[in-house]
Amino acid sequence: MAEGLARKLGAGVLEAHSAGSKPQGSVNPTAIEVMRDRGVDISKNASKGLKDVPQAGWDYVITMGCGDACPFVPSKAKADWGIADPHGRPREAFEKAADEIEAKVRTLLDDAQRA
């Protein structure tokens, strides 16, 4: 969800990649539905691990919450957004997570444009 929102909101400004500590290979169907309702198609995305994304130097590394694992990834800036993983929970949890992610992405973009 974060990669999809970042790509949509930051089109032409940033390059977004997402990876998880326990990738499942596929994207949760509820996440796909919630994002589709927001005009973001993540149906062709895949759940990826850190080894599956570019290893280049990052400007920002954002974690959603280091409950599972919080690996070291070199970057200029880091932040933990502390967003609860909605996996296994009702649709409302996915909607809440998407709302929180969207707000954080918008703030990150605003801050980056001011810098």
N, C-alpha and C positions, 0 to 999 in steps of 0.2 A: 504494500500500500504506500509506503514512504517513497519508494523509488518512482512509482507511478505519479504520485502527487508532485514530487520534486521535478520530474521531467515536464509535467504539464505547466506548473506554475513558474518554473525557471527556464522554460524553453528559450534558447538563445543566450542564456546567462550562465548556466551551469551544466555539468555532466554528472548525472547521478547513477550510482550503482548501489545495490543492496546485497547483503549477505547475512546469513544467520549462523548461529553456533550449532544448530541442529537442523540442517536443511532436510526437507522432506521430498524434494524433487519437484513437487507440484505446488501450485498456489491454492490455498483454501477456497473452495467454491463460494463461501459466504463473503470472503474478501473481494472476490471477483464481482459478485452482485452489488455490494456496497459501492465499490469503485465505479462500476458501470453507471449506477444512479448519479454519480458525480461527474459523469462525462469522461471517465478515465478507463481505458481498456487495458486491463492487465491479464487478460485471458491467455495470452501467448507467453507470458512470463514464466519463469521457473524459479523454484526455491533454490538458492545457491549458498555455498559455503565460501569462506574467505579465499580459498584457493581458486575459486571460479571467477573472481573479479580482477581487474587490472591491479598489478602490484606497484604501480607508479606512486610517486609521492603525492599525498593528498593535501588539499588545503584544509578541508574539514573532515573529521570522522565523527559521526553522530551514532551513539548507541541508544537503544530504546529503553534499556534497563539491563543492568548486568547481572540478572538473576541466574542465568544458565552459565554464562562465561563472559569474560571481558578481556579478549586477547589484545595484545599490544599491536597497534597498527600505527606506523609513523605518519605524522601529519603536522601541519602548522597549527591547527586548533582542534580541540576535542570538546565534546559536550555529551552529557547523558541526559536524555529527555525524560527518562523514567516513565515511559508509556507502557501500560499493562498489555501483555500479550493476550489478544482476544481468543486465541485458539481454544476450541472446545467449549466456548461460551456462546450465549445467544447473539443474534444479529445486532442487538443494541450495543453490545460490547465492541463489535467491529465498527459500528457507526461512531461510537464515542472515541475509539482509537483514531479513526480517520479524521474526526473533528480536531483532535489534539495535534495530530501530525500536520494537518493543513495549517493550523495556527502557528505552529513552530516553524514550518517551512517558510511561511510568509514573513515571520519575524527575521529569520536567517537571511532571506533575500533582501529585506529592508536594511538590515545591519550591514550586509556586504556592499550594498549600493552606496551607503553613506561613508564607508571606509575608503 
